[in-house]
Amino acid sequence: LPPLEAQSLGTPLVISDIPVHREVYEDSAIYFNLNSPSSLIKALDQLKSAKIYSKLIKKGFDNVNRFNELRLNNITLAKYGITFNKNNNKGE
């Protein structure tokens, strides 16, 4: 989740247009097609606009606020296939 950490520090995101990024970052990032170098160039060029740049920073902070510490922990653990039983906190 490094891009989310970057957003928490006020960094605007230019990230690949894949489903998981769309799910997590919604409209708080600029997306580019992984198979198109020109798509990346166009995405980066958008950051030249002060209005877009500052909008992405604000939307990034808003996006970070959607995730609290528990939610981030659950996402990270799920990536590793670990779940916890609420009653005994032991991995299953």
LUMRO-304536 format. One record per residue (C-alpha): residue number from 1; residue in three letters; chain; x, y, z. Coordinates in pm, 1 decimal, always signed. Layout:
<nodes>
num NUM, residu Ala, chaine A, east X, north Y, up Z
...
</nodes>
This chain:
<nodes>
num 1, residu Leu, chaine A, east +0.0, north +0.0, up +0.0
num 2, residu Pro, chaine A, east +284.8, north +244.7, up -67.0
num 3, residu Pro, chaine A, east +64.0, north +470.9, up -282.8
num 4, residu Leu, chaine A, east -173.8, north +520.7, up +11.7
num 5, residu Glu, chaine A, east +123.3, north +609.2, up +230.0
num 6, residu Ala, chaine A, east +237.4, north +854.5, up -36.0
num 7, residu Gln, chaine A, east -107.5, north +1015.7, up -31.1
num 8, residu Ser, chaine A, east -84.6, north +1050.7, up +346.5
num 9, residu Leu, chaine A, east +227.5, north +1261.8, up +288.3
num 10, residu Gly, chaine A, east +59.7, north +1487.1, up +30.6
num 11, residu Thr, chaine A, east +198.4, north +1325.0, up -282.5
num 12, residu Pro, chaine A, east -30.9, north +1322.8, up -587.0
num 13, residu Leu, chaine A, east -56.2, north +980.5, up -749.3
num 14, residu Val, chaine A, east +1.3, north +872.8, up -1106.2
num 15, residu Ile, chaine A, east -61.1, north +498.3, up -1101.3
num 16, residu Ser, chaine A, east -135.6, north +213.0, up -1337.4
num 17, residu Asp, chaine A, east -495.7, north +165.5, up -1439.2
num 18, residu Ile, chaine A, east -566.2, north -173.3, up -1285.4
num 19, residu Pro, chaine A, east -882.3, north -277.5, up -1098.7
num 20, residu Val, chaine A, east -730.0, north -282.6, up -750.5
num 21, residu His, chaine A, east -597.9, north +71.3, up -793.1
num 22, residu Arg, chaine A, east -939.8, north +191.3, up -909.4
num 23, residu Glu, chaine A, east -1096.1, north +26.5, up -604.2
num 24, residu Val, chaine A, east -856.9, north +175.6, up -350.0
num 25, residu Tyr, chaine A, east -776.7, north +516.5, up -501.1
num 26, residu Glu, chaine A, east -1101.1, north +595.5, up -687.3
num 27, residu Asp, chaine A, east -1081.2, north +954.7, up -816.8
num 28, residu Ser, chaine A, east -782.8, north +1053.8, up -601.7
num 29, residu Ala, chaine A, east -523.3, north +955.6, up -863.6
num 30, residu Ile, chaine A, east -437.2, north +994.7, up -1228.8
num 31, residu Tyr, chaine A, east -434.8, north +660.4, up -1407.9
num 32, residu Phe, chaine A, east -230.6, north +543.6, up -1704.1
num 33, residu Asn, chaine A, east -240.6, north +238.7, up -1929.6
num 34, residu Leu, chaine A, east +48.5, north +3.8, up -1851.2
num 35, residu Asn, chaine A, east +80.3, north -86.3, up -2218.9
num 36, residu Ser, chaine A, east +105.7, north +270.1, up -2341.7
num 37, residu Pro, chaine A, east +410.0, north +486.7, up -2271.7
num 38, residu Ser, chaine A, east +225.1, north +783.2, up -2419.7
num 39, residu Ser, chaine A, east -51.0, north +728.9, up -2163.4
num 40, residu Leu, chaine A, east +205.3, north +767.3, up -1884.2
num 41, residu Ile, chaine A, east +343.5, north +1084.1, up -2043.6
num 42, residu Lys, chaine A, east -7.0, north +1232.6, up -2069.5
num 43, residu Ala, chaine A, east -78.3, north +1140.0, up -1707.9
num 44, residu Leu, chaine A, east +243.2, north +1302.0, up -1586.1
num 45, residu Asp, chaine A, east +176.3, north +1610.8, up -1797.3
num 46, residu Gln, chaine A, east -149.0, north +1661.4, up -1606.3
num 47, residu Leu, chaine A, east +56.6, north +1726.3, up -1293.3
num 48, residu Lys, chaine A, east +187.4, north +2046.1, up -1454.1
num 49, residu Ser, chaine A, east -149.1, north +2203.7, up -1378.5
num 50, residu Ala, chaine A, east -140.2, north +2359.7, up -1031.3
num 51, residu Lys, chaine A, east -517.2, north +2313.7, up -1006.4
num 52, residu Ile, chaine A, east -500.5, north +1939.3, up -1080.7
num 53, residu Tyr, chaine A, east -194.5, north +1896.5, up -859.7
num 54, residu Ser, chaine A, east -358.6, north +2058.7, up -556.7
num 55, residu Lys, chaine A, east -689.3, north +1878.0, up -624.3
num 56, residu Leu, chaine A, east -509.0, north +1542.9, up -619.1
num 57, residu Ile, chaine A, east -339.7, north +1628.3, up -291.0
num 58, residu Lys, chaine A, east -674.4, north +1712.5, up -129.5
num 59, residu Lys, chaine A, east -843.9, north +1405.1, up -274.0
num 60, residu Gly, chaine A, east -546.9, north +1197.1, up -158.3
num 61, residu Phe, chaine A, east -589.4, north +1315.6, up +201.0
num 62, residu Asp, chaine A, east -962.9, north +1246.1, up +173.9
num 63, residu Asn, chaine A, east -886.2, north +898.0, up +43.2
num 64, residu Val, chaine A, east -645.2, north +825.7, up +328.2
num 65, residu Asn, chaine A, east -912.8, north +925.4, up +576.0
num 66, residu Arg, chaine A, east -1135.9, north +649.4, up +437.2
num 67, residu Phe, chaine A, east -893.8, north +399.1, up +579.0
num 68, residu Asn, chaine A, east -836.8, north +371.7, up +950.7
num 69, residu Glu, chaine A, east -558.1, north +171.3, up +1108.9
num 70, residu Leu, chaine A, east -771.6, north -138.4, up +1159.9
num 71, residu Arg, chaine A, east -889.2, north -138.1, up +799.8
num 72, residu Leu, chaine A, east -533.6, north -103.5, up +671.2
num 73, residu Asn, chaine A, east -423.4, north -388.8, up +894.5
num 74, residu Asn, chaine A, east -704.6, north -607.6, up +764.1
num 75, residu Ile, chaine A, east -618.2, north -529.7, up +401.5
num 76, residu Thr, chaine A, east -251.6, north -605.9, up +460.5
num 77, residu Leu, chaine A, east -324.6, north -929.9, up +642.2
num 78, residu Ala, chaine A, east -568.9, north -1035.5, up +372.1
num 79, residu Lys, chaine A, east -294.4, north -990.4, up +113.4
num 80, residu Tyr, chaine A, east -98.4, north -1252.9, up +306.6
num 81, residu Gly, chaine A, east -403.4, north -1477.3, up +351.7
num 82, residu Ile, chaine A, east -422.7, north -1422.7, up +727.8
num 83, residu Thr, chaine A, east -751.2, north -1376.0, up +910.0
num 84, residu Phe, chaine A, east -820.6, north -1337.1, up +1277.3
num 85, residu Asn, chaine A, east -1103.2, north -1476.2, up +1482.5
num 86, residu Lys, chaine A, east -1261.6, north -1190.1, up +1675.9
num 87, residu Asn, chaine A, east -1305.0, north -1410.9, up +1983.6
num 88, residu Asn, chaine A, east -949.9, north -1535.7, up +2030.3
num 89, residu Asn, chaine A, east -731.6, north -1324.6, up +1794.8
num 90, residu Lys, chaine A, east -550.3, north -1632.3, up +1669.4
num 91, residu Gly, chaine A, east -470.4, north -1673.1, up +1303.6
num 92, residu Glu, chaine A, east -683.5, north -1926.7, up +1123.6
</nodes>
